[in-house]
Amino acid sequence: MYLSKFQEFKIYIVNFTDLARDALHIYAGLLVFFIVAFLHKRQLKSVWALLAVIGVAIGCELLDARDDWINHGYW
């Protein structure tokens, strides 16, 4: 079975933190949100921070879909 570097990184993080994948998705989203809000020096209700989280989530889902397509032949 083919594992991309992205999948290997995700497996490493899950094993290192011993947290569920769903919890890690929440923490990663919060981390991106706070970093963008801090860098732009905006309030926490910033639209840019929300758009960054949505963009990262879509990008990660596309990488997961690509790996599913390679491994299983369908999305």
N, C-alpha and C positions, 0 to 999 in steps of 0.2 A: 504494500500500500504506500502510495506517494504522500509524503508529508512536506509541505512547504516550510520555509523558515518562519513564516507567520504562525503556522499551526504548532511548530516546535516551540516557539516562544510562548504561545498560549499554554501549552502543556507544562512548560517549565514554570510559569507563573502560578498555575494551579497547584503543582506539586510543592513549590517553594512556600506559598502562603497557606496551603491546606484549607482554602476556602472554596465554596461552590462557585461554579462559573457564573451563575446569575448574580451573586454578590459581587464578583469581580467586575461584571459589566456595570453595575451601579457605581462602584468605586471609581472605575475608569472614566465614566461619564462625569462624575462629580469633579474628578481631578482636572479633566479638560475644561469644564465649566469654570472652575476657580482660577485656573492658569490664565485663560483668556480674559476673564473679568479683571484679574489683577494686572495683566499686561496692558490692557486698554484703559485702566484706571476708571472704570465705569462702575455703576452700581450693580448689585447682583441681579437686577431685573433687566440687564442688558440683552438686547436682541442678538448682538454679535456672539455672545457666549452661548446662547441657545443654538444659533446656527452652526457654531463650531462643533457642538456636541452632536447635532444631527448629521453634519458632514462626516465626522469621524465614525459614527455608528453606521452610516450608509457605506462608507469605504470598507469598514471591517466586514460587513455583511457581504459585500461584493467579493472580497477575498475568500470568505467562507464558501460562497456560491461557486467560485472558480475551482476551489479544491474539491467540492462535491462533484462538480462536472467532470473533473479529471479522474477522480476515484470511482465514481459510480456511473458516469455517463449521462447523468441528468441532474437538474438543479434541485 
